[in-house]
Amino acid sequence: MSGTGDLLDLDITGVAHGGVFVARHEGRVVFVPDTIPGERVRVRLTDTAKSSFWRAETLEVLDASPHRQLHVWRQADVDVPPEQRPGGADFGHISLEHQRRLKLEVLLDALHRFGGVSDATASIESALPILGESTDALAGDPVAEETFDGTAWRTRVSLHVDADGNIGQYAARSHRVVPLEDLPLATAEVEQAALELRGGEPGRLDLVQPADGRVRVLPRPERRPDAGGRRGSGRRGRRAPEAETVIERVDGREFRVDAGGFWQVHRLAAHSLTRTVTEALQSLRADGPIRQSGGLWIDPEASHLDLYGGVGLFAATLGTLGGPSTRVTSVESDPRATDHAGENLVDWVGARAETGRVDRWLARLEAEASAIERERLSRGVVLLDPPRSGAGREVVEHITALAPATVVYVACDPVALARDIATFRAGGYDLARVDALDLFPNSHHVEAVAVLTRG
């Protein structure tokens, strides 16, 4: 009987959600990182506590896949001891084209197993859009697409500082800081700023590069117990510094956002997502009765919602599709982001930004909406961009009770998306379209935009 620390030679048979791969030993599933389906590897068991599956770490590749490449982050390659490999680039040893095939496989499997969508293959693009080195690549520039290797795209990076002053990423699946030698997924400016950092208080350092190109370094020191034993800031009596407001640009439009607030980490992600949402709604309505005169693609007199709206990126997308009088409400729990959303949406006379938890806000709307408001919602679009954990059953059921004509779901976790799609389908909605986007090259993460229509 094998146990933690034992060595095994295993054949990798598939990919699983979460950046790990699947092998089997004596009928039991073993999850293994840093490998590729079709390979035979030597592993060391790291967790044998559960009867249903074990976990292991890869020590050596015995029979390599043709899709294996030298890791884009040399510190994370398989010939480095597992405890010294930084996390964050868990697909960096796989050719970019094959990474995308694996991500698509994970997404389709999740839609089938957790979403109950048996025909997802017909409603998803066969390949993930390629994000190149410039906006020329988004227009189809073959040179930029050919030369892009999935590096130099992160404009936002979180690093960790340990008690000894080491700065770096955590080793995969641990809280052990691996000192940085380079940072290939970051832009050149962010990488240079990261490598120039020295020491600091234990905690986190966020590096942010907005549209002006200048990198900000935002310390996030660990919270320490105060004299009464409670968790505090360690700086009692001192006010937190006021957040800096920076500008991000998408398709010629400026968005105000706190330097430390949420914004997409890939420098072309916001552009790619708004483009994908726009094209999805246009394709859905191109031949239907909802298309308005004057080139408008959503009904400006209907009521539209942007849930988990942040600083209003997708509310602006809906406003652009509906024209200057579009009725769109952005709902966000962070009051600073809501303040910025109000400023970012001034071009639309029907737009407003409200602060609130999405579940409570929807519950109140469901209870208090007038007959006129419900009729407007029934012709509208609800767009939601929830956190990685998904929207959850309660939020989805509130949405289906309001019965909007169309739901657009922007997701960064395929399993959470699939579970919520199952709830939407139970509430009378059909999955009309799914687009997958590779916004996190050389990692296992994949973004998806799903469109659901009321059946």
DAUR-V116942 format. One line per field, one symbol per residue. phi: phi as a letter, one per 20 degrees, with the letter a starting at -180 (. if undefined). burial: + if it has 24 or more other ideal C-beta (glycine too) atoms within 12 Angstrom, else -. A space follows every 50 residues. Layout:
phi->???
burial->???
This chain:
phi->.fbgnfecdceedadcfonccdccclndfcecemcbgnedcdcdfdbcfe febdcbcedbeeceffefcfgfdgfdffeeggfdefeocfdfedggffgf fffffffffffffdemeedfgfdcffbfgeeefbffffenffffffefdn dmdedccddcdefenfdreffglbdefdgfdbbffefgfffffffefclp fgqccedccfffneedddfcfffdfefenefbencfndefffffedddcc lndecebfgeefbgeffdffffffffffffffffdgddfegefmnedcff efddcdelflengffffffffdnfegecdecbfeffffgfggffdffdfe ebccerfgfffffffffdffffffffffdddddccffgfnfngfffffff fflffccddecdcfffgffffgfgffeoddfeacddceecgmcefbebcd dccff
burial->-------+++++-++++++++++-+---++++++++++++++++++++-- ---++++++++---+-+++-+++-++++-+-+-+++++++++++++++++ ++++++++++++-++-+--+--+++--++++++---++------+--+++ ++++++++++++---++++++++---++++-++++++-+++-++--+--+ --++++++++----+++++-------------------------++-+++ --++++++++++++++++++++++++++++++-++----+-----+++++ -++++++++++++++++++++++--+++++++++-+++++++-++--+-+ +++++++++-++--++--+------++++++++++++--+++--++++++ +++++++++++++++++++++++++-+-++++++++++++++++++++++ ++++-
